[in-house]
Amino acid sequence: LLYRAAGEQDLLYRAAGDGKVEITELTKRQKGQVTGGCEFLGLKVKPPEDPTSKSWCVVWSEDEAQIAWDDIMAAEPCIYLSADGVYAATRYKRALCKGLSGPLKTLKDVEKVVSELAPDKPLKSISFVGNDPPSVNAYNTFLVGPSALGPTLPAAVGHIASTSTGDIYDYFLKRRSAHTVAEADKLIAQMLADIAKGLTPLVSTGKKEAGTAFKNSLMKKVYAHESMKKFIDAVAADGTIEVVVITGELEELGDFGKYGGLVFELFYRADLSAFG
């Protein structure tokens, strides 16, 4: 995968395993991201004949190429607060949204900065497919770098001592996974409570049951383990169901893992066995 900016010739190259190369001319928005809207993280190679040129390229190969492609095109951004500013970032791209004059020293300082973060004001979109600025949620915002504030921070604001961009995004993924597993476990608890009351559950688990709910347009939202790629792709392609993909080892994913890594919510209470 080669990403290049050179005057008006902003192109994205993708080489397939069969030797074919896909060349995509960037849209006006994507060109804006490349030429200053985003900082792309990686070794930028400049023309050897002109090291001062504004043109550059970044190359990813082997397994990293697909990871970089997916990141640039679709990765969910995190929001992190460092000594020099607030960033919206994925693993391979980031944008400075607001400058800071130094590390935040008190909990009050952190709460003030976080309270002022809103989509577009100042949080910037780093999406490659449209304007989609992030907003603060229960897992995506945290401090980075050495700080004594870690133990005092509210649950919605995390902290990682590292400033490595790779470590930062790994930490974000860990927080997101913990949040989504907790949400999936809440649905399972709701299902068990309904069963205990003798009610037809609004929530169900199991691959067969999920297939029935999907086929009969009963499924409203589903949490699925990453290993169920075929099912995830099919449901996502439908476009009407909210799909949450959970990563990690099943045995480390609480009740969600114990119930096979699949739990879903229906639009209304229904006995799925009656649908065949």
C-alpha positions in Angstrom: 0.0 0.0 0.0 1.4 3.3 -1.1 0.1 6.7 -0.1 1.4 9.7 -2.0 1.0 13.4 -2.1 2.6 15.3 -5.0 1.1 18.6 -6.0 -2.2 17.9 -7.7 -1.4 14.2 -8.1 -2.7 12.8 -4.8 -3.2 9.1 -5.3 -3.8 6.0 -3.3 -2.2 2.8 -4.6 -3.2 -0.7 -3.5 -1.3 -3.8 -4.8 -3.2 -7.1 -4.8 -1.6 -10.5 -4.4 -2.2 -11.3 -8.1 0.2 -8.5 -9.1 -2.6 -6.1 -10.0 -2.4 -2.5 -8.7 -5.5 -0.5 -7.9 -5.0 3.3 -8.3 -7.5 5.6 -6.8 -7.5 9.4 -7.3 -8.4 11.0 -4.0 -11.5 13.1 -3.6 -11.3 16.8 -2.8 -11.9 16.0 0.8 -9.2 13.3 0.9 -6.7 15.6 -0.8 -7.4 18.1 2.0 -6.7 15.5 4.6 -3.4 14.6 2.9 -2.2 18.1 2.4 -2.7 19.3 6.0 -6.0 18.1 7.4 -4.4 15.1 8.9 -0.9 14.0 10.0 -0.2 10.5 8.5 1.9 8.4 10.9 4.7 6.5 9.3 8.1 7.0 7.6 7.5 9.6 4.9 9.9 9.1 2.0 10.8 12.1 -0.1 12.2 12.1 -3.7 15.9 11.3 -3.4 16.7 13.9 -6.0 14.9 16.6 -3.9 14.9 16.0 -0.1 13.2 19.4 0.5 10.2 18.6 -1.8 6.7 18.8 -0.3 5.9 15.5 -2.0 6.1 12.3 0.0 5.0 8.8 0.2 4.4 6.2 2.9 4.6 2.5 2.1 3.1 -0.3 4.1 3.6 -3.9 3.0 2.7 -7.5 3.9 0.1 -7.9 6.7 0.5 -4.2 7.8 -0.8 -3.1 4.4 -4.3 -4.3 5.0 -4.3 -3.0 8.5 -3.2 0.4 7.3 -5.8 0.4 4.5 -8.6 -0.4 6.9 -7.4 2.2 9.4 -7.2 5.0 6.9 -10.6 4.1 5.4 -12.7 3.2 8.3 -11.1 3.1 11.8 -12.9 4.7 14.7 -10.9 7.6 16.1 -10.0 8.1 19.7 -9.6 11.5 21.5 -6.5 11.9 23.5 -5.1 14.8 25.6 -1.3 15.2 25.5 1.0 17.9 26.8 0.8 19.9 23.6 -2.9 19.4 22.7 -6.1 17.5 22.1 -5.9 15.0 19.1 -8.4 12.9 17.2 -6.5 9.9 16.1 -6.4 6.4 14.7 -3.3 4.2 14.5 -2.1 5.7 11.3 -3.5 9.3 11.2 -4.3 12.1 13.6 -5.3 15.7 13.7 -4.5 18.4 16.3 -7.9 19.7 17.4 -6.9 22.1 20.1 -3.5 23.3 21.4 -2.5 23.1 25.1 0.3 24.9 26.8 1.5 22.0 28.8 0.4 18.9 30.7 -3.0 19.1 32.6 -2.1 19.2 36.3 -5.4 18.9 38.1 -8.7 16.9 37.7 -10.5 20.2 37.3 -8.3 21.1 34.4 -9.1 17.8 32.7 -12.8 18.1 33.3 -12.8 21.6 31.9 -11.0 20.6 28.7 -13.1 17.5 28.2 -16.4 19.5 28.8 -15.4 21.8 25.9 -14.9 19.1 23.4 -17.7 18.8 20.8 -17.9 17.7 17.2 -16.3 20.3 14.9 -15.8 22.6 18.0 -13.0 21.8 18.2 -12.9 18.0 17.4 -12.0 17.5 13.8 -13.1 14.8 11.4 -10.3 12.6 10.2 -12.7 10.4 8.2 -11.8 9.5 4.6 -15.4 9.0 3.5 -17.2 12.1 4.8 -17.3 14.7 7.6 -17.7 12.6 10.7 -16.0 14.4 13.7 -15.8 12.3 16.9 -17.7 13.1 20.1 -16.7 12.2 23.6 -18.2 9.0 24.8 -17.7 6.5 27.7 -14.5 5.0 26.3 -12.8 7.1 23.6 -11.2 9.9 25.6 -8.1 9.7 27.8 -4.8 11.4 28.9 -1.5 10.3 27.4 2.0 10.7 28.9 3.3 10.6 32.5 0.7 11.9 34.9 -0.2 11.5 38.6 -3.9 12.1 37.8 -4.6 8.5 36.6 -6.2 7.2 39.8 -8.4 10.3 40.2 -9.9 10.4 36.8 -13.6 9.5 36.2 -14.3 6.2 34.4 -15.1 8.0 31.2 -11.6 9.4 31.0 -8.7 7.0 30.9 -4.9 7.4 31.1 -1.9 5.7 29.5 1.6 6.7 30.3 3.0 5.9 26.9 3.1 8.5 24.1 3.7 5.9 21.3 0.9 6.3 18.7 0.7 2.5 18.5 0.3 2.1 22.2 -2.2 4.9 22.3 -4.5 3.2 19.8 -4.1 -0.2 21.4 -5.2 1.3 24.7 -8.2 2.8 23.0 -9.1 -0.6 21.5 -8.8 -2.1 25.0 -11.1 0.5 26.5 -13.6 0.1 23.7 -13.6 -3.7 24.0 -14.2 -3.5 27.8 -17.1 -1.1 27.2 -18.8 -3.2 24.5 -18.4 -6.4 26.5 -20.1 -4.7 29.4 -22.9 -3.6 27.2 -23.3 -7.1 25.8 -23.3 -8.6 29.3 -26.1 -6.2 30.2 -28.2 -7.6 27.4 -27.5 -11.1 28.6 -28.5 -10.1 32.2 -31.8 -8.7 30.7 -32.4 -12.0 28.9 -31.9 -14.1 32.0 -34.1 -11.8 34.0 -36.9 -12.1 31.5 -36.6 -15.9 31.5 -36.7 -16.0 35.3 -40.0 -14.0 35.2 -41.4 -16.4 32.6 -41.4 -13.8 29.9 -40.5 -14.2 26.2 -37.1 -12.6 26.1 -36.4 -9.4 24.1 -32.8 -10.6 23.9 -31.4 -13.9 22.6 -28.1 -15.8 21.9 -27.0 -18.6 19.6 -26.1 -18.8 16.0 -29.2 -20.7 14.9 -31.4 -18.1 16.7 -29.5 -15.2 15.3 -29.9 -16.7 11.8 -33.7 -16.9 12.3 -33.9 -13.4 13.7 -31.9 -12.0 10.8 -33.8 -13.9 8.1 -37.1 -12.7 9.5 -36.1 -9.0 10.0 -36.5 -9.2 13.8 -32.9 -8.3 14.7 -32.4 -4.7 16.0 -28.9 -4.8 17.4 -26.2 -7.5 17.6 -22.9 -8.0 19.5 -20.7 -10.6 17.7 -17.2 -11.9 18.2 -14.7 -11.1 15.5 -14.4 -14.8 14.6 -17.9 -14.7 13.1 -16.8 -12.8 10.1 -19.2 -14.3 7.6 -22.2 -13.6 9.8 -20.9 -10.0 10.6 -20.4 -9.2 6.9 -23.9 -10.4 6.0 -25.6 -8.4 8.8 -23.5 -5.3 8.1 -24.4 -5.5 4.4 -28.1 -5.5 5.3 -27.6 -1.9 6.5 -30.6 -1.8 8.9 -29.0 -3.6 11.9 -26.6 -2.0 14.4 -23.5 -4.4 14.5 -21.0 -4.2 17.3 -17.9 -6.4 16.8 -16.0 -7.5 19.9 -12.4 -8.6 19.7 -10.3 -10.7 22.1 -10.2 -14.3 23.5 -13.7 -15.6 24.2 -12.7 -17.0 27.6 -11.7 -13.5 28.7 -14.9 -11.8 27.6 -17.2 -12.4 30.6 -20.7 -13.7 30.1 -20.5 -12.7 26.4 -17.8 -15.2 25.9 -19.6 -17.9 28.0 -22.6 -17.5 25.7 -20.6 -18.1 22.6 -19.7 -14.6 21.6 -23.1 -13.7 20.1 -26.0 -11.8 21.7 -28.7 -9.8 20.0 -31.7 -7.6 20.7 -35.0 -8.0 18.9 -37.5 -5.3 17.9 -40.1 -7.0 20.0 -40.5 -10.1 22.1 -40.8 -13.1 19.9 -40.5 -16.9 20.2 -37.8 -17.5 17.6 -38.6 -21.3 17.6 -42.0 -20.5 16.1 -40.3 -19.0 13.0 -38.5 -22.2 12.0 
